[in-house]
């Protein structure tokens, strides 16, 4: 009979190599866990930074909106003042024209 190598013999002969592979595998698992944690932390950091940036954008937009509204209000006020002034000038001219018309009518009235 041929004497074959048994599984037990193979394991015994290769036990140091198997132990090394086992330790390397455990080490790799720990490295993977660390990478997973780093990636998870990076994702969380990105979410946090994104929220901060969104908040900053909203604050700046609110500030811009307020500035635009204040400018609009000021410009509308200026426009109203200009309108009032121009209307007053035009009404004065209208009054003068009415007076001239009456003067001309009186001058032309020979009766």
Backbone as ProteinMPNN parsed JSONL, in Angstrom:
{"seq_chain_A": "XXXXXXXXXXXXXXXXXXXXXXXXXXXXXXXXXXXXXXXXXXXXXXXXXXXXXXXXXXXXXXXXXXXXXXXXXXXXXXXXXXXXXXXXXXXXXXXXXXXXXXXXXXXXXXX", "coords_chain_A": {"N_chain_A": [[0.82, -1.202, 0.0], [0.357, 2.176, -0.761], [1.563, 4.878, 0.996], [-0.261, 7.578, 1.751], [-0.482, 11.154, 2.012], [-2.059, 12.496, 4.708], [-4.865, 14.555, 5.585], [-4.55, 15.55, 8.099], [-1.789, 15.394, 8.387], [-1.054, 17.228, 6.425], [-2.135, 19.603, 7.429], [-0.712, 19.761, 9.833], [1.92, 19.944, 8.869], [1.764, 22.33, 7.541], [0.957, 24.166, 9.385], [2.354, 26.426, 10.553], [2.424, 28.154, 8.297], [-0.296, 28.415, 7.762], [-1.133, 29.669, 10.097], [0.219, 32.08, 9.843], [-1.051, 33.077, 7.523], [-3.617, 33.287, 8.535], [-3.28, 35.256, 10.517], [-2.478, 37.343, 8.875], [-4.801, 37.667, 7.417], [-6.574, 38.469, 9.463], [-5.339, 40.895, 10.072], [-5.713, 42.228, 7.65], [-8.472, 42.397, 7.653], [-8.835, 44.161, 9.793], [-7.606, 46.427, 8.683], [-9.36, 46.912, 6.576], [-11.666, 47.477, 8.055], [-10.798, 49.859, 9.25], [-10.53, 51.465, 6.962], [-13.201, 51.496, 6.122], [-14.327, 52.866, 8.271], [-12.988, 55.33, 7.98], [-13.94, 56.163, 5.484], [-16.673, 56.322, 6.023], [-16.587, 58.359, 7.943], [-15.639, 60.423, 6.338], [-17.786, 60.733, 4.573], [-19.734, 61.576, 6.411], [-18.506, 63.969, 7.199], [-18.575, 65.348, 4.763], [-21.338, 65.637, 4.43], [-21.887, 67.298, 6.618], [-20.32, 69.57, 5.997], [-21.563, 70.28, 3.624], [-24.124, 71.003, 4.534], [-23.431, 73.215, 6.103], [-22.474, 74.926, 4.113], [-24.791, 75.233, 2.574], [-26.366, 76.584, 4.443], [-24.903, 78.949, 4.708], [-25.111, 79.96, 2.097], [-27.889, 80.406, 2.004], [-28.092, 82.377, 4.001], [-26.556, 84.433, 2.855], [-28.06, 84.895, 0.552], [-30.447, 85.782, 1.704], [-29.545, 88.135, 2.823], [-28.817, 89.504, 0.491], [-31.342, 89.652, -0.709], [-32.648, 91.315, 1.117], [-31.148, 93.644, 0.827], [-31.724, 94.231, -1.856], [-34.496, 94.65, -1.688], [-34.531, 96.898, -0.007], [-33.212, 98.726, -1.648], [-34.973, 98.788, -3.791], [-37.217, 99.897, -2.549], [-36.184, 102.418, -1.869], [-35.614, 103.422, -4.444], [-38.205, 103.442, -5.545], [-39.353, 105.326, -3.875], [-37.823, 107.591, -4.577], [-38.615, 107.804, -7.239], [-41.337, 108.421, -6.931], [-41.107, 110.938, -5.723], [-39.9, 112.364, -7.801], [-41.934, 112.134, -9.708], [-44.012, 113.549, -8.407], [-42.871, 116.099, -8.363], [-42.609, 116.621, -11.137], [-45.301, 116.477, -11.926], [-46.308, 118.643, -10.502], [-44.919, 120.728, -11.74], [-45.95, 120.449, -14.345], [-48.682, 120.884, -13.86], [-48.548, 123.539, -13.027], [-47.698, 124.718, -15.425], [-49.908, 124.069, -16.966], [-51.867, 125.567, -15.683], [-50.887, 128.159, -16.214], [-51.171, 128.108, -18.993], [-53.943, 127.904, -19.181], [-54.643, 130.368, -18.099], [-53.498, 132.046, -20.052], [-55.039, 131.298, -22.228], [-57.549, 132.224, -21.436], [-56.917, 134.913, -21.347], [-56.418, 135.397, -24.076], [-58.929, 134.769, -25.068], [-60.457, 136.748, -23.893], [-59.259, 138.952, -25.043], [-60.01, 138.589, -27.626], [-62.684, 138.926, -27.501], [-64.973, 140.978, -28.585], [-67.36, 141.843, -28.035]], "CA_chain_A": [[0.0, 0.0, 0.0], [1.023, 3.476, -0.767], [1.213, 5.679, 2.156], [-0.604, 8.923, 1.297], [-0.422, 12.247, 2.981], [-3.4, 12.731, 5.243], [-5.235, 15.953, 5.828], [-3.945, 15.889, 9.39], [-0.366, 15.642, 8.115], [-0.947, 18.465, 5.655], [-2.387, 20.707, 8.358], [0.421, 19.822, 10.768], [3.106, 20.429, 8.152], [1.556, 23.704, 7.062], [0.371, 24.968, 10.458], [2.95, 27.771, 10.66], [1.98, 28.956, 7.163], [-1.725, 28.674, 7.96], [-1.234, 30.676, 11.168], [0.643, 33.364, 9.267], [-2.141, 33.522, 6.652], [-4.732, 33.649, 9.413], [-2.927, 36.545, 11.122], [-2.52, 38.343, 7.802], [-6.22, 37.885, 7.113], [-7.111, 39.298, 10.552], [-4.769, 42.226, 9.886], [-6.404, 42.831, 6.499], [-9.841, 42.722, 8.094], [-8.717, 45.392, 10.589], [-7.336, 47.519, 7.747], [-10.628, 47.181, 5.873], [-12.524, 48.166, 9.025], [-10.307, 51.234, 9.371], [-10.907, 52.166, 5.734], [-14.659, 51.689, 6.184], [-14.557, 53.956, 9.237], [-12.509, 56.58, 7.379], [-14.872, 56.541, 4.416], [-17.904, 56.726, 6.702], [-16.324, 59.665, 8.539], [-15.546, 61.379, 5.232], [-19.169, 60.958, 4.122], [-20.366, 62.412, 7.439], [-17.897, 65.304, 7.096], [-19.105, 65.975, 3.555], [-22.717, 66.041, 4.725], [-21.831, 68.435, 7.538], [-19.829, 70.721, 5.24], [-22.611, 70.644, 2.67], [-25.162, 71.713, 5.289], [-22.893, 74.535, 6.471], [-22.423, 75.732, 2.893], [-26.181, 75.575, 2.248], [-26.797, 77.607, 5.402], [-24.205, 80.181, 4.346], [-25.73, 80.448, 0.852], [-29.199, 80.956, 2.36], [-27.88, 83.632, 4.73], [-26.112, 85.449, 1.901], [-29.202, 85.22, -0.31], [-31.369, 86.6, 2.499], [-28.929, 89.466, 2.923], [-28.963, 90.13, -0.829], [-32.769, 89.962, -0.884], [-32.949, 92.478, 1.956], [-30.521, 94.803, 0.17], [-32.494, 94.524, -3.071], [-35.78, 95.217, -1.27], [-34.275, 98.258, 0.482], [-32.89, 99.543, -2.819], [-36.227, 98.951, -4.535], [-38.046, 100.839, -1.787], [-35.572, 103.74, -2.021], [-35.815, 103.868, -5.824], [-39.625, 103.759, -5.704], [-39.557, 106.607, -3.186], [-37.245, 108.634, -5.426], [-39.483, 107.932, -8.409], [-42.542, 109.125, -6.495], [-40.749, 112.347, -5.53], [-39.708, 112.937, -9.138], [-43.282, 112.215, -10.293], [-44.728, 114.66, -7.764], [-42.257, 117.337, -8.843], [-42.968, 116.813, -12.555], [-46.737, 116.773, -11.98], [-46.476, 120.016, -10.016], [-44.461, 121.603, -12.83], [-46.917, 120.372, -15.442], [-49.913, 121.556, -13.422], [-48.268, 124.986, -13.078], [-47.722, 125.092, -16.84], [-51.308, 123.963, -17.391], [-52.548, 126.741, -15.122], [-50.449, 129.319, -17.001], [-51.807, 128.007, -20.315], [-55.369, 128.237, -19.002], [-54.71, 131.832, -17.936], [-53.22, 132.621, -21.382], [-56.227, 131.035, -23.061], [-58.585, 133.171, -21.001], [-56.463, 136.238, -21.814], [-56.652, 135.467, -25.52], [-60.385, 134.802, -25.3], [-60.895, 138.101, -23.512], [-58.741, 139.897, -26.047], [-60.743, 138.377, -28.862], [-64.089, 139.156, -27.257], [-65.238, 142.375, -28.908], [-68.769, 142.167, -27.829]], "C_chain_A": [[0.842, 1.234, 0.0], [0.607, 4.244, 0.457], [0.996, 7.104, 1.668], [-0.474, 9.934, 2.412], [-1.851, 12.523, 3.417], [-3.63, 14.234, 5.437], [-4.579, 16.434, 7.112], [-2.472, 16.218, 9.192], [-0.183, 16.982, 7.391], [-1.122, 19.67, 6.567], [-1.211, 20.858, 9.303], [1.655, 20.401, 10.089], [2.984, 21.902, 7.759], [1.019, 24.647, 8.134], [1.039, 26.333, 10.59], [2.492, 28.682, 9.513], [0.516, 29.34, 7.305], [-1.905, 29.751, 9.022], [-0.834, 32.058, 10.652], [-0.464, 33.932, 8.383], [-3.336, 33.992, 7.469], [-4.485, 35.028, 10.034], [-2.968, 37.664, 10.074], [-3.963, 38.677, 7.44], [-6.868, 38.758, 8.183], [-6.613, 40.74, 10.42], [-5.465, 42.954, 8.733], [-7.83, 43.23, 6.854], [-9.827, 44.022, 8.91], [-8.455, 46.604, 9.689], [-8.601, 47.914, 6.994], [-11.588, 47.918, 6.793], [-12.108, 49.63, 9.178], [-10.683, 52.061, 8.134], [-12.408, 52.466, 5.711], [-14.983, 52.85, 7.124], [-14.127, 55.3, 8.666], [-13.473, 57.071, 6.307], [-16.183, 57.03, 5.016], [-17.74, 58.121, 7.315], [-16.258, 60.739, 7.458], [-16.932, 61.727, 4.702], [-19.889, 61.878, 5.113], [-19.831, 63.842, 7.382], [-18.435, 66.05, 5.886], [-20.536, 66.473, 3.78], [-22.741, 67.289, 5.603], [-21.375, 69.699, 6.802], [-20.888, 71.206, 4.261], [-23.711, 71.436, 3.371], [-24.693, 73.11, 5.686], [-22.882, 75.459, 5.265], [-23.831, 76.157, 2.485], [-26.682, 76.695, 3.154], [-26.183, 78.957, 5.053], [-24.82, 80.8, 3.084], [-27.084, 81.082, 1.159], [-29.056, 82.298, 3.077], [-27.476, 84.745, 3.773], [-27.253, 85.86, 0.975], [-30.215, 86.082, 0.427], [-30.841, 88.029, 2.611], [-29.067, 90.211, 1.599], [-30.408, 90.539, -1.085], [-33.131, 91.232, -0.123], [-32.376, 93.744, 1.316], [-31.305, 95.217, -1.067], [-33.824, 95.171, -2.711], [-35.609, 96.65, -0.773], [-33.991, 99.201, -0.685], [-34.155, 99.827, -3.627], [-37.107, 99.994, -3.852], [-37.509, 102.265, -1.945], [-35.81, 104.287, -3.433], [-37.274, 104.23, -6.094], [-39.94, 105.1, -5.054], [-39.028, 107.768, -4.012], [-38.121, 108.882, -6.652], [-40.751, 108.708, -8.06], [-42.267, 110.618, -6.312], [-40.584, 113.048, -6.885], [-41.063, 113.127, -9.82], [-44.061, 113.401, -9.725], [-44.214, 116.0, -8.284], [-42.684, 117.639, -10.277], [-44.452, 117.143, -12.692], [-47.004, 118.206, -11.547], [-46.056, 121.009, -11.109], [-45.478, 121.616, -13.975], [-48.232, 121.049, -15.086], [-49.739, 123.072, -13.428], [-48.302, 125.476, -14.525], [-49.147, 125.063, -17.379], [-52.091, 125.189, -16.916], [-52.176, 127.998, -15.899], [-51.102, 129.309, -18.386], [-53.292, 128.358, -20.243], [-55.543, 129.758, -18.882], [-54.472, 132.535, -19.277], [-54.435, 132.471, -22.283], [-57.322, 132.044, -22.733], [-58.214, 134.581, -21.463], [-56.743, 136.407, -23.296], [-58.141, 135.542, -25.829], [-60.927, 136.189, -24.978], [-60.464, 139.133, -24.543], [-59.524, 139.782, -27.326], [-62.231, 138.683, -28.707], [-64.399, 140.649, -27.443], [-66.673, 142.754, -28.596], [-69.021, 142.887, -26.544]], "O_chain_A": [[1.879, 1.328, 0.657], [-0.551, 4.241, 0.875], [1.935, 7.765, 1.227], [-0.371, 9.594, 3.59], [-2.735, 12.755, 2.593], [-2.699, 15.04, 5.445], [-4.114, 17.57, 7.203], [-1.962, 17.19, 9.749], [0.719, 17.758, 7.705], [-0.361, 20.635, 6.493], [-0.759, 21.975, 9.549], [2.351, 21.243, 10.658], [3.98, 22.618, 7.661], [0.666, 25.79, 7.84], [0.33, 27.33, 10.73], [2.203, 29.857, 9.739], [0.136, 30.47, 7.001], [-2.735, 30.646, 8.866], [-1.461, 33.066, 10.978], [-0.786, 35.117, 8.47], [-3.984, 34.98, 7.126], [-5.386, 35.867, 10.068], [-3.428, 38.773, 10.344], [-4.298, 39.835, 7.188], [-7.62, 39.678, 7.865], [-7.37, 41.688, 10.629], [-5.766, 44.144, 8.829], [-8.329, 44.266, 6.414], [-10.696, 44.877, 8.74], [-9.016, 47.678, 9.909], [-8.878, 49.098, 6.799], [-12.249, 48.869, 6.375], [-12.953, 50.524, 9.229], [-11.101, 53.213, 8.252], [-12.825, 53.558, 5.327], [-15.81, 53.706, 6.808], [-14.821, 56.301, 8.844], [-13.781, 58.261, 6.238], [-16.74, 58.033, 4.57], [-18.638, 58.958, 7.22], [-16.767, 61.844, 7.648], [-17.216, 62.89, 4.416], [-20.562, 62.831, 4.718], [-20.59, 64.805, 7.5], [-18.719, 67.245, 5.966], [-20.895, 67.579, 3.376], [-23.513, 68.217, 5.363], [-21.968, 70.766, 6.962], [-21.083, 72.41, 4.094], [-24.176, 72.444, 2.839], [-25.458, 74.072, 5.616], [-23.235, 76.634, 5.371], [-24.047, 77.305, 2.096], [-27.337, 77.632, 2.698], [-26.859, 79.985, 5.096], [-25.024, 82.012, 3.014], [-27.401, 82.157, 0.649], [-29.799, 83.24, 2.801], [-27.984, 85.863, 3.861], [-27.398, 87.039, 0.65], [-30.782, 87.008, -0.152], [-31.594, 88.997, 2.507], [-29.392, 91.398, 1.577], [-30.677, 91.621, -1.606], [-33.825, 92.108, -0.64], [-33.036, 94.782, 1.271], [-31.526, 96.404, -1.303], [-34.239, 96.134, -3.355], [-36.431, 97.517, -1.071], [-34.47, 100.335, -0.708], [-34.381, 100.947, -4.085], [-37.672, 100.867, -4.51], [-38.28, 103.206, -2.131], [-36.159, 105.455, -3.606], [-37.555, 105.207, -6.789], [-40.691, 105.908, -5.601], [-39.685, 108.801, -4.14], [-38.34, 110.026, -7.051], [-41.182, 109.566, -8.83], [-43.081, 111.459, -6.694], [-41.061, 114.164, -7.088], [-41.309, 114.162, -10.439], [-44.689, 114.158, -10.466], [-44.986, 116.905, -8.6], [-43.071, 118.762, -10.597], [-44.821, 118.002, -13.493], [-47.823, 118.902, -12.147], [-46.745, 121.996, -11.367], [-45.817, 122.675, -14.502], [-48.831, 121.719, -15.928], [-50.66, 123.807, -13.786], [-48.871, 126.528, -14.814], [-49.542, 125.932, -18.156], [-52.876, 125.768, -17.667], [-53.043, 128.813, -16.212], [-51.529, 130.347, -18.891], [-53.828, 129.023, -21.13], [-56.449, 130.349, -19.469], [-55.159, 133.503, -19.603], [-54.81, 133.395, -23.005], [-57.935, 132.635, -23.622], [-59.069, 135.345, -21.91], [-57.249, 137.445, -23.722], [-58.569, 136.272, -26.723], [-61.757, 136.729, -25.71], [-61.206, 140.06, -24.869], [-59.69, 140.768, -28.043], [-62.961, 138.694, -29.698], [-64.12, 141.468, -26.567], [-67.117, 143.868, -28.875], [-70.165, 143.223, -26.238]]}, "name": "protein", "num_of_chains": 1, "seq": "XXXXXXXXXXXXXXXXXXXXXXXXXXXXXXXXXXXXXXXXXXXXXXXXXXXXXXXXXXXXXXXXXXXXXXXXXXXXXXXXXXXXXXXXXXXXXXXXXXXXXXXXXXXXXXX"}
